[in-house]
Amino acid sequence: MQIESKTPSTEADIFEPTHAATERIKNLAEEIEENKGKHETGARKALGEDFAFIVKT
């Protein structure tokens, strides 16, 4: 399920898609770290802001 495809009505409804997204983000973060990426902190901040926006709307 894509996080954008359905508006969650409860906190529990948002857990499944955000958990899946978090796992993908962890994998991406590991790949960035392995490649000595310098944008990791900025990417984490941006993703956190996006999640906060999704939860609020």
C-alpha positions in Angstrom: 0.0 0.0 0.0 1.3 3.4 -0.9 1.0 6.0 1.8 -0.6 8.5 -0.6 -3.3 6.1 -1.7 -5.6 6.2 1.4 -6.1 8.8 4.0 -5.6 7.2 7.4 -8.4 7.8 10.0 -6.5 6.6 13.0 -2.9 6.4 14.2 -3.0 2.7 13.7 -4.0 3.1 10.1 -0.8 5.1 9.4 1.5 2.6 11.1 1.5 0.0 8.3 2.4 2.3 5.4 4.9 4.4 7.4 6.5 1.3 8.8 7.1 0.0 5.3 8.4 3.4 4.2 10.7 3.5 7.2 12.2 0.1 6.3 12.9 1.4 2.8 14.4 4.6 4.2 16.7 2.5 6.5 17.9 0.5 3.5 18.5 3.7 1.6 20.4 5.2 4.6 22.6 2.2 4.7 23.4 2.5 1.0 24.2 6.2 1.4 26.5 5.4 4.4 28.2 2.7 2.5 28.9 5.2 -0.3 30.0 7.9 2.2 27.1 10.1 1.4 27.2 13.6 2.8 23.5 14.3 2.3 22.2 11.8 4.9 21.3 14.4 7.6 19.5 16.6 5.2 17.6 13.7 3.7 16.5 12.5 7.2 15.3 16.0 8.1 13.4 16.3 4.8 11.8 12.9 5.2 10.8 13.6 8.8 9.2 16.8 7.7 7.3 15.0 5.0 6.0 12.4 7.5 4.9 15.1 9.9 3.0 16.8 7.1 1.3 13.6 6.0 0.3 12.8 9.6 -1.2 16.2 10.1 -3.2 16.3 6.9 
